Amino acid sequence: MPRAWRSIPLILVALAVCAPAHPRAEVLTRRATTIAAIRAYPAFFNGQPVHVRAEIDRSEKRVLLVDGDDKLPALVASGVGGSGVQDIRGEVWDIGRMRQDDPKLNGHDLGPYLGNDPAAAWPKPGELVVVNVTGADEAESLAAPSVRTLALAPARYVDQKVTVKGQFRGRNLFGDLPQAPAGADGRREFVIRSADAAVWVTGKAPKGRGFAFDLNSRIGTTRWLEVSGVVKWEHGLVVIVAEDLNETSPLAEAKPEQVTVAPAVIPPEVLFSAPTADETDVALNVKVRIQFSRDLDIQSLKGHVDVSYSMAEARQRGEVEPPPIVAHIGYNPMARVMEITFQPALERFRIVVITLKEGIVGTDGSPLKPWSLKFTTGGS
């Protein structure tokens, strides 16, 4: 056994629910979002059913969804849509993350989007992102500010103070959003969700009179918060900079639409991690969470997850090698989330490096590209 694995025991746990051996149709929740978010995070939205507000522009060979200055190519069947702003339902396809023989593409003419040169290279991931529009209705008027209206039409509320109610979702524990806001400190950022929409809340820890929620635990995620603050919209993420938090009763709301999505032949990718890359002052008892875009073959994790303190930092301390870490690695296939816990807790003021090595594959055998995460622990 290699030296690194002798000093870093890894224990695979919580694998009672097994992922399937072959790709299968998935039942996914439709997400309320914006064209700007889809363009900014194509890996996160790829293969996801979405609801966006936009106009359908058929004035050129390529059909476009238009929301202000944001535009996105679309595949729209004749007879679908109308004029003006529409409530559009569809599925996001990042063409560069799909194979040319993907059954989803059958019957769709990509010529206007790819060009007519048969020898042209297939797009790279993120180069051509389209929405396969399956339905469109005249847009409903927006009511008072809510999590859903902020998610669908953030431009209307930017720099305004709003008060909304949403279910506490921890530090993106359910993968509702693609990543954390830029510049957030990790201890005062969390997600609230209502129906099919979610937004970030920053600036305050989720605690107040009569409540104190753990950002990294699902224990409080059945409870609701009323959040007052100023709306920001940057890099496709809608954020409320909180000024006041109060626990509140749940809203009576319709259940989010569930959509059956055809099997995908797409390699898995890392979508989100908590802590985030290069985060500092991370708690010593942190639970690391890594979310993936597709189901993983659980058995492929064994021997391909490396957890250690930084060797370079250890040398700077005058150590021959860093002390060992005992990492307990679990995987929840329902949420596509790997969870890593540490017992005993991590050491103070250490750089921790987690590496997902070559050999991890999706349930269809598609390989996960090697990936690493580095963060620094704090003093407590």
Protein Blocks (a to p, Z undefined) as FASTA:
>chain_A
ZZklmmmccddehilbccdfbdcddddddddddfklmmmmmmlmgopacdddddddfkbm
bdcddehjbccdddddehiacedjdddddddddfklpcfklmklgopafklmnopafkbc
cddehkaccdddfbdcdddddddddfklmmmmmmlmgoiacddddddebjoknopafbdc
ehiahlacccddehjbccddehiacddehiacdfkbcklmmbccddddddddeehiacdd
dfbdcddddddddddddddddddddddddfbdcddehiahiafkbccddddfbdcdfklm
gopaccdddfklmmmnopabdcdddddddddfklopacddddddddehiacdddddehia
cfkopacddddddddddfZZ
